[in-house]
Amino acid sequence: MIRLLLLPLLLTAPVLAESRLLRVVDGAASWYGPGFYGRRTASGETFRQGTMTAAHRTLPFGTRVRVTNLTNGKTVVVRINDRGPHRQHRVIDLAQGAATELKMISDGEVPVRLEVLP
């Protein structure tokens, strides 16, 4: 009886591990701001100064992502509302408000960890 109860758990463990791996990504982040204020994002929103938003190539609009600056440990939660980045080695482009929180403005580009939030 116990074996029958454990079987579904054992069969789903690899799937749970795989989905966890897909939710965490390390890579480079950059930021964008002043030249884009007032323009429409790919989601149709108007890009505004100081927002906690970001551009990602594939995550659905509205997805919340915790971004950690791996250089200094600062974190911020952003909402995906645009498409990008347009440089292959980058995994996310942050709005200036989020970049300010991460203390990365002067660096321009920093290593980050992305964690997709439920």
N, CA and C of each residue as an Amber inpcrd file, in Angstrom:
protein
   354
   0.8140000  -1.1950000   0.0000000   0.0000000   0.0000000   0.0000000
   0.8620000   1.2660000   0.0000000   1.8940000   1.2770000   0.8350000
   2.7660000   2.4470000   0.8990000   3.4840000   2.6390000  -0.4260000
   3.8820000   1.5410000  -1.0590000   4.5500000   1.6490000  -2.3610000
   3.6490000   2.3290000  -3.3850000   2.3680000   1.9960000  -3.3660000
   1.4300000   2.6120000  -4.3060000   1.2900000   4.1090000  -4.0520000
   1.3780000   4.5210000  -2.8060000   1.2840000   5.9450000  -2.4800000
   2.5560000   6.6930000  -2.8610000   3.6910000   6.0310000  -2.7510000
   4.9630000   6.6760000  -3.0700000   5.2280000   6.7590000  -4.5690000
   4.6500000   5.8600000  -5.3360000   4.9100000   5.8270000  -6.7750000
   4.5970000   7.1550000  -7.4690000   3.4270000   7.7630000  -7.2620000
   3.1720000   9.0560000  -7.9230000   4.1720000  10.1370000  -7.5060000
   4.5700000  10.1250000  -6.2460000   5.5410000  11.1030000  -5.7750000
   6.8810000  10.9200000  -6.4760000   7.3150000   9.6870000  -6.6020000
   8.5870000   9.4120000  -7.2680000   8.5420000   9.7660000  -8.7510000
   7.4040000   9.5750000  -9.3690000   7.2800000   9.8880000 -10.7930000
   7.2250000  11.3910000 -11.0590000   6.7180000  12.1640000 -10.1090000
   6.6180000  13.6120000 -10.3270000   7.8490000  14.3690000  -9.8550000
   8.7020000  13.7740000  -9.0660000   9.8860000  14.4730000  -8.5530000
  10.7640000  15.0380000  -9.6640000  11.0770000  14.2690000 -10.7260000
  11.9030000  14.8510000 -11.7910000  11.2240000  16.0370000 -12.4850000
   9.9190000  15.9840000 -12.6430000   9.1910000  17.0860000 -13.2760000
   9.2710000  18.3310000 -12.4010000   9.1000000  18.1640000 -11.0860000
   9.2000000  19.2970000 -10.1740000  10.5980000  19.8890000 -10.2020000
  11.6130000  19.0370000 -10.2320000  12.9890000  19.5260000 -10.2890000
  13.2330000  20.2750000 -11.5860000  12.7150000  19.7580000 -12.6940000
  12.9120000  20.4100000 -13.9870000  12.2240000  21.7680000 -14.0230000
  10.9960000  21.8640000 -13.5070000  10.2970000  23.1470000 -13.5340000
  11.0150000  24.1610000 -12.6550000  11.6310000  23.7240000 -11.5820000
  12.4100000  24.6270000 -10.7180000  13.6120000  25.1560000 -11.4900000
  14.2700000  24.3010000 -12.2620000  15.4270000  24.7350000 -13.0450000
  15.0280000  25.7740000 -14.0820000  13.8640000  25.6150000 -14.6680000
  13.4210000  26.5490000 -15.6870000  13.0200000  27.8930000 -15.0860000
  12.8240000  27.9550000 -13.7940000  12.3910000  29.1810000 -13.1430000
  13.5570000  30.0350000 -12.6620000  14.7870000  29.5460000 -12.6950000
  15.9530000  30.2940000 -12.2310000  16.9750000  30.3510000 -13.3570000
  17.3890000  31.5740000 -13.7000000  18.3430000  31.7670000 -14.7940000
  19.3740000  32.8020000 -14.3630000  20.6440000  32.5290000 -14.6290000
  21.7100000  33.5040000 -14.4110000  22.1500000  34.0660000 -15.7520000
  22.5010000  35.3370000 -15.7660000  22.9730000  35.9730000 -16.9920000
  23.2450000  37.4420000 -16.7420000  23.3220000  38.2040000 -17.8210000
  23.6140000  39.6360000 -17.7210000  22.3320000  40.4490000 -17.8500000
  22.2850000  41.5450000 -17.0930000  21.1660000  42.4900000 -17.1830000
  21.6980000  43.8650000 -17.5340000  20.9070000  44.6070000 -18.2800000
  21.1910000  46.0110000 -18.5530000  19.9330000  46.7930000 -18.1950000
  19.9580000  48.1000000 -18.4160000  18.7860000  48.9080000 -18.0980000
  18.5160000  49.8980000 -19.2140000  17.2750000  50.3710000 -19.2540000
  16.8930000  51.3890000 -20.2280000  15.9580000  52.3790000 -19.5610000
  15.9220000  53.5900000 -20.1000000  15.1350000  54.6060000 -19.4290000
  14.8210000  55.8340000 -20.2430000  15.5230000  56.9500000 -19.9740000
  15.1110000  58.2630000 -20.4720000  14.6980000  58.3360000 -21.9390000
  15.3880000  57.7140000 -22.8270000  15.0370000  57.7880000 -24.2420000
  13.7480000  57.0670000 -24.6000000  13.2260000  56.2810000 -23.6650000
  12.0320000  55.4770000 -23.9410000  10.7900000  55.9590000 -23.1940000
  10.9340000  56.9290000 -22.2930000   9.7850000  57.4180000 -21.5260000
   8.7030000  57.9280000 -22.4670000   7.4750000  57.5350000 -22.1740000
   6.3390000  57.9670000 -22.9790000   6.0360000  57.0720000 -24.1640000
   6.9610000  56.2040000 -24.5230000   6.7260000  55.2730000 -25.6350000
   5.9030000  54.0840000 -25.1450000   5.3140000  53.3980000 -26.0950000
   4.5570000  52.1800000 -25.7800000   5.5200000  51.0020000 -25.6780000
   5.2860000  50.1520000 -24.6660000   6.0400000  48.9060000 -24.5610000
   5.3660000  47.8740000 -25.4590000   5.9740000  46.7160000 -25.5800000
   5.4020000  45.6500000 -26.4080000   4.0430000  45.1880000 -25.8780000
   3.8010000  45.3840000 -24.5840000   2.5080000  44.9920000 -24.0040000
   1.4340000  46.0580000 -24.2140000   1.8330000  47.2170000 -24.7310000
   0.8820000  48.3000000 -24.9600000   0.8610000  49.3550000 -23.8680000
   1.5690000  49.1050000 -22.7650000   1.6460000  50.0910000 -21.6850000
   2.5450000  51.2510000 -22.1000000   2.3270000  52.4000000 -21.4870000
   3.2270000  53.5300000 -21.6780000   4.3910000  53.3670000 -20.7120000
   5.6110000  53.4790000 -21.2250000   6.8080000  53.3380000 -20.3990000
   6.9760000  54.6020000 -19.5670000   7.0280000  54.4230000 -18.2410000
   7.1110000  55.5660000 -17.3320000   8.3730000  55.5120000 -16.4820000
   8.8250000  56.6740000 -16.0900000  10.0130000  56.8040000 -15.2530000
   9.7890000  56.1560000 -13.8900000  10.8200000  55.4920000 -13.3840000
  10.7930000  54.9510000 -12.0310000  10.0340000  53.6580000 -11.8410000
   9.6000000  53.0210000 -12.9200000   8.8030000  51.8010000 -12.7810000
   9.6630000  50.5890000 -12.4400000   9.0240000  49.6060000 -11.8390000
   9.6720000  48.3280000 -11.5230000   9.2220000  47.3200000 -12.5720000
   9.6320000  47.5660000 -13.7990000   9.2540000  46.7140000 -14.9240000
  10.5030000  46.2920000 -15.6750000  10.3080000  45.3720000 -16.6340000
  11.4530000  44.8540000 -17.3710000  11.0220000  44.2670000 -18.7020000
  12.0160000  44.0830000 -19.5580000  11.8160000  43.4350000 -20.8510000
  12.4720000  42.0600000 -20.8170000  11.7430000  41.0580000 -21.3140000
  12.2620000  39.6900000 -21.4160000  11.7920000  39.1200000 -22.7440000
  12.5970000  38.2520000 -23.3350000  12.2700000  37.7240000 -24.6660000
  11.0360000  36.8360000 -24.6900000  10.8490000  35.9960000 -23.6700000
   9.8210000  34.9600000 -23.7700000   8.8090000  34.9080000 -22.6350000
   9.1130000  35.4440000 -21.4760000   8.1700000  35.3540000 -20.3600000
   6.8940000  36.1200000 -20.6890000   5.7470000  35.5880000 -20.2980000
   4.4780000  36.2770000 -20.5760000   4.4220000  37.6460000 -19.8900000
   3.7410000  38.5810000 -20.5370000   3.5310000  39.8840000 -19.9210000
   2.8090000  39.6860000 -18.5950000   3.2200000  40.4480000 -17.5910000
   2.6210000  40.3330000 -16.2670000   3.3720000  39.4040000 -15.3310000
   4.3040000  38.6080000 -15.8590000   5.0840000  37.7050000 -15.0170000
   5.9200000  38.5210000 -14.0440000   5.9120000  38.1060000 -12.7820000
   6.7470000  38.7570000 -11.7730000   8.0440000  37.9750000 -11.6280000
   9.1530000  38.7070000 -11.5920000  10.4780000  38.0960000 -11.5430000
  11.3070000  38.7770000 -10.4550000  11.9070000  37.9690000  -9.5790000
  12.8650000  38.5120000  -8.6170000  14.2190000  38.5550000  -9.3140000
  14.8340000  39.7310000  -9.3210000  16.1370000  39.9210000  -9.9550000
  17.1420000  40.2220000  -8.8530000  18.2230000  39.4390000  -8.8130000
  19.2800000  39.6430000  -7.8290000  20.5520000  40.0620000  -8.5410000
  21.1130000  41.1850000  -8.1260000  22.4030000  41.6420000  -8.6370000
  23.4590000  40.7710000  -7.9670000  24.1350000  39.9330000  -8.7340000
  25.0970000  38.9910000  -8.1660000  26.3880000  39.6670000  -7.7250000
  26.5770000  40.9310000  -8.0860000  27.7600000  41.6700000  -7.6550000
  27.6090000  42.1840000  -6.2280000  26.3940000  42.6580000  -5.8790000
  26.2190000  43.2650000  -4.5540000  25.1080000  42.6350000  -3.7060000
  24.3710000  41.6660000  -4.2510000  23.3290000  40.9800000  -3.4920000
  21.9900000  41.7000000  -3.4090000  21.8700000  42.8900000  -3.9910000
  20.6040000  43.6410000  -3.9660000  19.5670000  42.9200000  -4.8170000
  18.2920000  42.9730000  -4.3810000  17.2180000  42.3230000  -5.1340000
  16.0620000  43.2910000  -5.3560000  15.2960000  43.0090000  -6.3960000
  14.1000000  43.7730000  -6.7210000  13.1300000  42.8310000  -7.4290000
  11.8370000  43.0750000  -7.2720000  10.8300000  42.3130000  -8.0100000
  10.2920000  43.2150000  -9.1110000  10.3300000  42.7000000 -10.3450000
   9.8510000  43.4570000 -11.5000000   8.7080000  42.7060000 -12.1650000
   7.9670000  43.4370000 -12.9880000   6.8870000  42.8500000 -13.7810000
   7.2790000  42.9820000 -15.2440000   7.1590000  41.8880000 -15.9900000
   7.5080000  41.8980000 -17.4110000   6.3990000  42.6030000 -18.1910000
   6.7910000  43.6640000 -18.9290000   5.8140000  44.3900000 -19.7450000
   6.3640000  44.7790000 -21.1160000   7.5440000  44.2430000 -21.4520000
   8.1730000  44.6180000 -22.7170000   8.9860000  43.4430000 -23.2420000
   9.4190000  43.5430000 -24.4810000  10.2470000  42.5080000 -25.1060000
  11.6710000  43.0150000 -25.2740000  12.5940000  42.1120000 -25.1350000
  14.0210000  42.4060000 -25.1980000  14.6860000  41.4430000 -24.2340000
  15.9240000  41.5650000 -23.9820000  16.8710000  42.5240000 -24.5440000
  17.2460000  42.1620000 -25.9740000  17.8520000  43.1090000 -26.6430000
  18.2030000  42.9010000 -28.0440000  19.6650000  42.5200000 -28.2390000
  20.3760000  42.3360000 -27.1670000  21.7400000  41.7960000 -27.2130000
  21.6710000  40.3610000 -26.7070000  22.2120000  39.4390000 -27.4650000
  22.0620000  38.0030000 -27.1790000  22.5530000  37.5820000 -25.8020000
  23.6380000  38.1540000 -25.3090000  24.2070000  37.6630000 -24.0460000
  23.4410000  38.1510000 -22.8140000  22.4850000  39.0540000 -22.9960000
  21.7030000  39.5580000 -21.8670000  20.4120000  38.7530000 -21.7020000
  19.9860000  38.5990000 -20.4420000  18.7590000  37.8410000 -20.1760000
  17.5780000  38.7390000 -19.8370000  17.8380000  40.0000000 -19.4830000
  16.7570000  40.9180000 -19.1110000  17.2330000  42.3530000 -19.2640000
  16.3110000  43.2350000 -19.6280000  16.5370000  44.6840000 -19.6260000
  15.6020000  45.2730000 -18.5830000  16.1580000  45.9970000 -17.6390000
  15.3790000  46.5470000 -16.5360000  15.0480000  48.0130000 -16.7640000
  13.8650000  48.4200000 -16.3220000  13.5380000  49.8420000 -16.3180000
  14.4660000  50.5370000 -15.3160000  14.6860000  51.8260000 -15.5220000
  15.6370000  52.5650000 -14.6970000  15.3090000  52.4930000 -13.2030000
  14.0290000  52.4840000 -12.8440000  13.6550000  52.3920000 -11.4290000
  14.1750000  51.1200000 -10.7810000  14.0400000  50.0030000 -11.4740000
  14.5400000  48.7250000 -10.9550000  16.0620000  48.7160000 -10.9210000
  16.6820000  49.2640000 -11.9590000  18.1480000  49.3140000 -12.0120000
  18.7090000  50.1680000 -10.8790000  18.0080000  51.2320000 -10.5370000
  18.4350000  52.0850000  -9.4260000  18.4070000  51.3020000  -8.1210000
  17.3410000  50.5290000  -7.8930000  17.2370000  49.7080000  -6.6830000
  18.3690000  48.6850000  -6.5980000  18.7850000  48.1750000  -7.7460000
  19.8560000  47.1700000  -7.7860000  21.2450000  47.8000000  -7.7360000
  21.3010000  49.1310000  -7.7130000  22.5830000  49.8600000  -7.6680000
  23.4730000  49.4980000  -8.8530000  22.8670000  49.4930000 -10.0650000
  23.6290000  49.1020000 -11.2560000  23.6790000  50.1940000 -12.3150000
  23.1460000  51.3670000 -12.0210000  23.0770000  52.4330000 -13.0200000
  24.4580000  52.7510000 -13.5900000  25.4340000  52.9770000 -12.7370000
  26.7600000  53.3650000 -13.2340000  27.4760000  52.2190000 -13.9400000
  27.1390000  50.9760000 -13.5810000  27.7720000  49.8180000 -14.2290000
  27.2060000  49.5750000 -15.6240000  25.9410000  49.8530000 -15.8190000
  25.3120000  49.6320000 -17.1190000  24.8680000  48.2010000 -17.3380000
  25.7230000  47.2650000 -17.0160000  25.4250000  45.8380000 -17.1790000
  26.0360000  45.0920000 -16.0060000  25.2490000  44.1880000 -15.4070000
  25.7330000  43.4090000 -14.2650000  25.2590000  41.9680000 -14.3800000
  25.9610000  41.0410000 -13.7130000  25.4730000  39.6610000 -13.6530000
  24.2950000  39.5830000 -12.6830000  23.2530000  38.8600000 -13.0880000
  22.0480000  38.7450000 -12.2670000  21.5520000  37.3110000 -12.2280000
  20.6900000  37.0560000 -11.2460000  19.9280000  35.8050000 -11.1810000
  18.4600000  36.1900000 -11.2690000  17.7380000  35.5340000 -12.1770000
  16.3030000  35.7480000 -12.3210000  15.5730000  34.5750000 -11.6970000
  14.5520000  34.8680000 -10.8970000  13.6960000  33.8380000 -10.3150000
  12.2540000  34.2000000 -10.6310000  11.5900000  33.3610000 -11.4110000
  10.1920000  33.6000000 -11.7500000   9.3500000  33.3080000 -10.5150000
   8.4990000  34.2630000 -10.1560000   7.6550000  34.1200000  -8.9690000
   6.2790000  33.5870000  -9.3500000   5.6550000  32.8450000  -8.4310000
   4.3160000  32.3090000  -8.7220000   3.2700000  33.4070000  -8.8090000
